[in-house]
Amino acid sequence: MTDFWLIILLAGGLTYAIRLSFIALHGRWQAPQWFVRALRYVPVAVLSAIILPELLVVDGQVLLSPINPRLLAGTAAILIAWRSRNVFLTIAGGMLFLYLFQFLLG
């Protein structure tokens, strides 16, 4: 049990140090241009890492078929986002399609 708390404290301390480093270095350090360009892709990468497993994994197994309601709703949400460029409409439409597909597919 002490290992668990040690890991939690170390993870928290490391997270705090990383965030503090950006605050402390603000204005004192100029990041290389390649680094600044790479930072633009971080939100997309993080969001993809969070969302894709939720869309593709059902009951611990990857399910790439038309009977996967999450995958169908995610595809619908992507199309809504692409056409509308509206975050709220994308969320609402994705939720609506998820409920619809879950109802239809069981």
matplotlib code that plots the C-alpha trace (Angstrom):
import matplotlib.pyplot as plt

x = [0.0, 2.9, 4.1, 0.8, 1.0, 4.6, 3.7, 0.8, 3.1, 5.8, 3.3, 1.8, 5.2, 6.4, 3.2, 3.6, 7.2, 6.5, 3.7, 5.8, 8.7, 6.7, 5.5, 9.0, 10.6, 7.9, 9.7, 13.2, 13.5, 12.7, 11.5, 12.9, 10.5, 10.2, 9.1, 6.4, 5.1, 5.0, 3.0, 0.1, -0.5, -0.6, -4.3, -5.3, -3.0, -4.3, -7.9, -7.4, -5.8, -8.7, -11.6, -10.4, -10.3, -13.8, -15.1, -13.3, -13.2, -16.4, -16.2, -12.4, -12.2, -11.7, -15.0, -14.7, -18.1, -21.4, -23.0, -20.7, -23.0, -20.1, -18.2, -21.3, -22.1, -18.4, -18.5, -21.7, -20.2, -17.1, -19.3, -21.4, -18.2, -16.8, -19.9, -21.0, -17.7, -19.9, -18.7, -22.1, -23.9, -21.3, -21.7, -25.4, -25.6, -23.1, -25.0, -28.3, -26.9, -25.3, -28.6, -30.4, -27.8, -27.8, -31.6, -31.7, -28.8, -29.5]
y = [0.0, 2.4, 1.8, 3.0, 6.3, 6.7, 6.4, 8.8, 11.4, 11.0, 11.3, 14.4, 16.0, 15.3, 16.8, 19.8, 20.3, 20.0, 22.6, 24.9, 24.7, 26.3, 29.0, 29.7, 29.7, 32.0, 35.0, 33.7, 30.9, 31.0, 27.6, 26.4, 26.9, 23.1, 22.7, 25.4, 23.8, 20.4, 21.8, 22.5, 18.8, 17.9, 18.6, 16.5, 13.7, 13.7, 13.8, 11.0, 8.9, 9.4, 9.0, 6.2, 3.4, 4.4, 4.1, 0.9, -1.2, -3.0, -5.4, -5.5, -6.4, -4.2, -4.2, -2.8, -3.7, -2.0, -3.4, -1.2, 1.7, 3.8, 3.6, 4.5, 7.5, 8.6, 8.5, 10.6, 13.1, 13.4, 14.1, 16.7, 18.4, 18.4, 20.0, 22.3, 23.3, 23.7, 22.0, 22.0, 20.6, 17.9, 16.8, 16.9, 15.1, 12.5, 11.8, 11.6, 9.1, 7.1, 6.7, 6.0, 3.3, 1.7, 1.5, 0.1, -2.3, -3.4]
z = [0.0, 0.6, -2.9, -4.2, -2.3, -3.3, -6.9, -6.5, -4.8, -7.4, -10.3, -8.7, -8.0, -11.5, -13.0, -10.8, -11.8, -15.5, -15.3, -13.0, -15.5, -18.3, -15.9, -14.6, -18.0, -19.6, -21.1, -20.3, -22.9, -26.5, -27.8, -31.1, -34.1, -34.6, -31.0, -31.3, -34.5, -32.9, -29.9, -32.3, -32.7, -29.0, -28.4, -31.4, -30.4, -26.8, -27.8, -30.3, -27.6, -25.3, -27.8, -30.2, -27.6, -26.5, -30.0, -31.0, -27.9, -26.7, -23.8, -24.0, -27.7, -30.7, -32.7, -36.2, -37.5, -38.4, -35.1, -33.0, -31.9, -30.6, -33.8, -35.8, -33.5, -33.6, -37.4, -37.4, -35.0, -37.2, -40.2, -38.2, -37.0, -40.5, -42.0, -39.3, -37.5, -34.4, -31.2, -29.4, -32.5, -32.8, -29.2, -29.3, -32.6, -31.5, -28.3, -30.2, -32.7, -29.9, -28.1, -31.4, -32.5, -29.0, -29.2, -32.7, -32.3, -28.7]

ax = plt.figure().add_subplot(projection="3d")
ax.plot(x, y, z, "-o")
ax.set_aspect("equal")
plt.show()
